[in-house]
């Protein structure tokens, strides 16, 4: 299912209404059967590069893929010999022009999310200017990293 909503419609409704709409969209995609089908599809597509692309005819249209990794925690069982990783991130090659947003559970506080965003600068600037009460920069202090002053 694809949700198509105009910018004006999004401006006219509350953030909780948008969240409810997104929740409804993902309700069908969060079943065990859906993920089994998705695994089968990925296996069939393996030779092809999986890159999202706009579903609009206009080449200037912006598509944003939202992918959740909230229940995908590798940090619990992973150890490279020097302890568990502090953070696992997503990687987007610089040549990619598609956009994505991926929330992951914070390694520090399970109530927090670390949200990776690969978006145009103007959209990131907008989020920084208008949603700084929601999105905070990810810092070494938040991750409880102690820097060795002798290095």
N, C-alpha and C positions, 0 to 999 in steps of 0.2 A: 504494500500500500504506500502511496506517495502522497504527502501532504503538500498542497500548494496554497500558500497564503500570501496576500499582498503585504507590503511593508506597512501600509496605512492600517490594515486590519490588525496587524501585530501591535501597532502603536495604540490602537483603540481598546485593546483588552488588557486585563491585568496579567502580571507575570504568572500568577498561580493558575490562571485559565490556560495560558500557553503550556505550562507544565502538565496540566491535566490532559490537554490534547496530545502532547508528546507521550505521556503515560499510556493513553488509550492506543496510540499507534504501536507502541512496543508490546502491548499486552499479548497479541497473537504471536509476536516474534520471540517471546521468552519461554516458549514451551520446549520440552525435551524433544518432541517430534520435529519442531522447526530446526533445532540445532543439528539433529541427525540428518535432515534433508540438506542443510547448509554444508555440512561436512562432505556429504556425497557430491554436492554441486562443486565445491572447491576441488575435490579430487578429480572431477571431470574436467575442470578448467585449468588444472595445474600448468599445462604448457603455455597458457596465455597470461599476460600481465594483468593483474587485477587493479585497475585504476578507475575511480569514480569519474563520471563525466556528466555534464549538464543534461537534463532531460528536456531542455527547452530548445527551440529552433534558433533563438538569438545567440550568436557566438559570444556576446558580452554578458550573457546570463551567468550568475554566480551559483555554483552548486556547492553545497556543504554536506559532507558525509559525517554523520554522527555515529560513532562506534563506541560502545560501552565496554570497558574492561573492569568494571567495578567488582565483579565476582571472580576475576581472573587474577589470583594472587600467586605469583611465583616466589615472592620473598620468603614465604613460610618454610619452604623446603630447599631453597637454593643456598649453596655455600661453595665459594671458589677456593676455600682453604684459608682465608683470612677473615671469615665471618660472613654473616648474611649481608646482602646488598642493602644499602640505605634506600635506594630508589631504582625503579625500573622505568624506562621511558620508551616512548614510541619514536621511530625514526622516519623522517620524510626526506627523501633525496631532494636536493635543491632544484633540480630541473623540473620537478612536479609542479603543475599549476593548479591542480585541483585542491580544494580546501577540505580540512577535516577538523573535527573536535572530538577528543576522546578523554572522558573522565576515567580516572583510576582511583582506587582507594589509597588514601594517604598511608605511608609506612609508619607515621608517628601517631596519628589519631584516626581511628576507623570511622569517626563521624565526619571527617574532612575528606575532600576530594582533591586530587591533583589533576588539573584539567590541561591537557596538551591541545594547543590550537595552532593550526597551520592556516592562517587567514591573511588576506591583504593587510598591509600596514594601516590603511585608513580604518579598517574594521577593528583592529587591535587597539588603535588610538582611541576609537569611540568607546570600546569596552573599558579602557583605562580611565577615560574621562567621566563616564556615566555609570559604571558598575564597579567602581573601586571598593565599594562597601561589600561586594559579593566576591570579587576576584582579588586576591592578594598575591604579590610576587612570591615565588618560591625561593627561599633564601637558605643559606647554610645554617643560620640561626634557627629557622623553623625545623629543619631536618636534624637539629641537634648535633651538628658536625662540630667537632672541636679541632681547631687548627693548631698544629704544632708550631710554636714560635721559633723553634730551632731550625726549621726548614728554610 
